[in-house]
Amino acid sequence: MTLAPVQLPLGVQLRESATLTSLVAGNNAQALAAVAALAEGAATANLYLWAATGAGKSHILQAASRSAANADQRTAYLPLRDLCQQSPAVLDGLHTMDMLCLDELEAVAGQRPWEEALVGLFDHCRLAGGKILAAGRAAPKELGLTLNDLSSRLGWGAVYALQDLEDADKCRVLRNRAAQRGLQMPVDVADFVLRRASRDLPSLLATLDRLDHASLAAQRRLTIPFVKQVLQV
């Protein structure tokens, strides 16, 4: 039996492309191995990942949530930037999950009711045997949290600073994501896109969206001349 990830009233949906097999490790092999072990039930310690915006943290957490569900674990992906617009009561009962993925921890910094609720969530998960995979833009002590108790709980397990991918790895990401869509992207085309578009992952994947739509509309393969035409470069 495969359990679907828990969906909150907010209507959170996991991206179809968010799978652990789609991730390109690059310099983050150790961190991603730890995420996979947690998601597959082979590890029990919490994890915290941090990096600047655009490093792919949300993709990793969503992929982990999907992998945990496929391993018959009860799991929920929680984008705190969206959820913190609501009452912390939306967290009630979630400590019964096998694994929780808490994204965008920086969003609750300074919101004491939310920080207190998350401290309680960590404590109740620990008592219930649940695991937490969390992510934010900075190391726990640098998030600007009001409660030291929350900072300390983010460091209960391993803490990994995600490294930016090398250009060759970013090309692999582009080609992998294109293949997931049934779109063939030759190596020279991926390299051309990397040299002509913004190099952070969200921008590169937005460019891929644009090329995918254009390719479908024109019934054209991805070639450098076609990409030049679409991107007007």
N, C-alpha and C positions, 0 to 999 in steps of 0.2 A: 504494500500500500504506500502511496506517495501523498504526503500531506502538503496542501497548499500553504504558503506563508500566510500568517494572520494578516488580515486587512483591517485597518482602523476605520472609524467613521469618516475620517478625512478622505478616504478613498485612495490610499497609497497603492500604487501599482509598481511592480518591479519591471525594469526594462527587459525586453526579450533577449537583448544581447548580453545581459549580465549573467555570465556563467564563469566558474573558476577556470574552465578549460580555455576560455577566450582571453585570459589574462596573459600578458607578456611580462615576465618577471624582471628581466634586466638585472639591475643592481639590487633588486628587492626580493631575491629568491628566498632568503631566510624568513622574511616577514610573511610572504605569501604561503610558504610551507606551513608556518604557524597558523595562519588563517585557515588553510585547508584542513589541518588536523583538528582545529576547533570545530569547524563546520561539519566535519565527518564524524564527530563524536570520539575522536582518538585523543583529545586533550581536554582538560577541565579548567585550566587557568584562564582568567580573563586576558584580553589583549587590548592595547590602545595603539592606534596608528595616527601619525600626524604629518602634515605637509601643507604647503601653501595651496590655495585654490587652483584647480586644474590638474592636480596630480592623480586623479582617478580614485579618490577615497570612496566616493559614493558608489561607484561601479563595483569596487571590491566588496563593500558591505552588502550591496544588493546580491552580488554573486554568492557571497557566503550564506546569505539568508536562503537563497534558492537551493544551494547545495545541502544545507541543513535540513530543509524540508524534504529533499529527495532521499535523505538518510533517515527518514521517518522521525525527525525531531520537530517539536513544536517551536516555531520561530516567528519573530516579528521584526520587520525593518522599520525604524522610527526616525524620520527626518525631523530633527528638533527645531530647525528654523521654521518649519510650517506648524508643527505641533505646539510650539510655545506661544502661539497666538490664542490658544485655548487654555482651559484650566488644567493644572497638573493632574486633575482627576482622571484624565484620559489614560494615565499609566496604571490605574487601579486594576489589580488582578494579573498584570503582565509578569509578575515575578514567578508565576507558575510555568512560564515558557522554559523550554530546554536551552534556547539561545536567543538573546536579544541583540540587535545591531543598532547602536545609538550613533546617529550621524550628526555632524555639525554641532559639537559640544559648545563651541564658542557662542552659539546663538542664545544660550541660557545664562551667559555670564552677567552677573548683576541682578538677575531675576531671582530673588531669594526664595520665593515659594517653589519655583522650579528646581533650584539647586537643592533645597531640602527634600523635595520629592524624589530626586535622583539619588541622593544619599540613601534614602529609605529603600529605593528600588535595588540598589547594590546590596544593601544589607539583607533584604528579604530573598533576593536571588541566591546569595551565598548560603543562607539557611536552607533553601529549597533545593540546592544542588544545581542551580542554573548557571549559565555562562553569559558573559557580556563581551561583545566585540564593539569597541567604541572608536570614534575618529573625530579629529578636530584640526584646526589650522595651526596649532602650536602645541608644544609639550604641556603636560598637565599644569605645571606651575606657572606657565606663561599665558594661560587662557584668560586671565583676568577674572577668575571665579571669586565670589565673595567668601565661600565656605572652603576652608582648608580641608575639611573632611571630604568634600567632593574631589578635590585635587588628589588627595591621598588614595582615594578609592580607584581613581583612574590609573593609578600606578600599582594596583594590587598584583597585576600580572606583568607580562613583558610589555615594554614600550618600544615601538619602532618608528624611527623617522624615515619616511619614504623618500627615496632618491628619484630625481628626474631621470627619465629614460634617455638613453643615447639615441642618436638619430636612426641608427639601424633598427633599434627596437621600436621606435615610433612608426617606421615603415612597416614593420611586422604587424603592429596594431591596426594600421590602416588596411592592410591586405587581409588580415583575419576578419575584421568587421565587414569588409566588402564581401568576403566569401560567405559570411553568415547571411547576407542579403541575396546570395545567388549572383553576385556581381564579381567578375574577374578583374582584378587590378594588377597588371604586370609590375614587376619591380621597378622598371624605369619610370612608370607613371606615378607610383607611390613616392619615389625619390623626387620627382618633379613637383608634386603637390607639397611635399615637405619643404622644398626650397622656395616655393612661391606663396605659401599660406602662413598664417600665424602658427607658431610652433608648439603652443600649449595644446594638450590633448582635447579639451572641449572645442577649441577652434578648428582643429584638424578634423574632428568627427562631424562638426557642423559643415565643413567643406565636403566631407564624404556624403552627407545627406543631400547637399546641393547637387553633387555629381550623380548620385543615384537617381534623383528625380529627373535630371536632365537626360540621363542615359535612357531611362524608361520612356520619357516623352518622345525622344528623337529616335528610339530604337537603334542606338549607336553603342558600340563597345567603347571602353575607356582607353583612349589613345592620347598621346601627348597633344596632337593638334586639336582633338575634341576638348580636352581639358583646358587648353589655352583659350578656346572659343567660349567655353562656359564661364571660366574665371576672368576672362578679358585681361589676360596678362601676356 
